[in-house]
Amino acid sequence: MTNPDSLMAMTVAARATVLDPERIALVGGGANPRFELFHAASSLCSQKVRAVLHEKALPYRSNDMRILGTLGEHGLVPAEHYAPAYVRLRLVAARELGIGYVSGYSGRTSVRTEGFDPCVVPLLVDHEAGRVIADSRRICVYLDAVSRGPVQLVPDEPERRAEAMRQVDIVDRLPNGALLYGFHPDADLRPEPLKAAMRTVYDHKIMALEALIAAHPAEPELVAAWRAKIAKESGGRRLCRDPGFQRAARDRTAQLLAALEDDLAAGTFGCTRGHAFSLADLLWGVNLVRLSYLGLASMWQALPEVRDYAEALSRRPSLCREAIEASAASMPHSRFLDALAGCRAEALA
């Protein structure tokens, strides 16, 4: 447990890195909520955590960060989650995790397999417990454990729990970063404005990180964090146009979807197969929305179980608001996301 006064001071400093006060808000009521979330509306992993908070009806302070730098007439404005105050807060969570920094690029975002990225969202502060928690998977499980109602997302029954968490781990292995940032050589259906942004995104990231390192030479902990981030983003820049890497990411996604089809058909889990809605359903739902946004829903058109599952999940209010609506509001328009508009309107009516 971190000293409450110290934690509050660090959190307030990190909050101040959000340049637009309108992106700081209280969600769900209460002037001093127990939880505070640093996130981004468009971030896939942030959407997972916000959907859990929605399901659990937990109030929280929302700090919606800009996670892409911008290059304007006054130079480069770095992403807000690169700021020293935010990285310092995130390193509190790193010490609790006790794992090494990310050292390269795989196209995946799992902390368990890739290492700790010190410059990403989401990040949860539990003011009551005096803890800072990183990694969307870990945050989601934590929130379900500290608040069991109104819906329990991680089952108590051992076999159901094991299967739900097995599915959660599978979702964690999807190459979401590669699919969002990468230029596929055969069928790149991402929105054109998104592709335009991705042409320079890695250059801007590395430029911003190098400037931060130059500005803080006397803070070795921050410098090490930013250097780890550069290693990851340099790998992304190298592979974002690599045909073999991009095809392999699609192939891996197709394999995981085919395995999902088999698991749903076997009835081992799934809210469409008679089981209670679980964390596995929620996380699959967020990822299926993202795949739809990227024009990849065709990957499950020949998978009837996954097709029905994706349609059912798109009607879940938490997923409508925190995945579909959030993506539509914060990312370039995707005509493929429009296909979910009917489900969205029905669920939120």
Secondary structure, DSSP 4 states (H G I P E B T S, - for coil): ---HHHHHHHHHHHHTT-S-GGGEEEESS-SS-SEEEEE-TT-HHHHHHHHHHHHHT--EEEEE---S-EEETTEEE--GGGSHHHHHHHHHHHHHHT-PBP-S--S---HHHH-B-TT-S-EEEETTTTEEEESHHHHHHHHHHH---S---S-SSHHHHHHHHHHHHHHHTS-HHHHHH---SS---S-HHHHHHHTTHHHHHHHHHHHHHHH-TT-HHHHHHHHHHHHHHHHHHHHTT-HHHHHHHHHHHHHHHHHHHHHHHHTSS-GGGTPPP-HHHHHHHHHHHHHHHTT-GGGGTT-HHHHHHHHHHTT-HHHIIIIIIHHHHHS---TTGGGGHHHHHHHH-
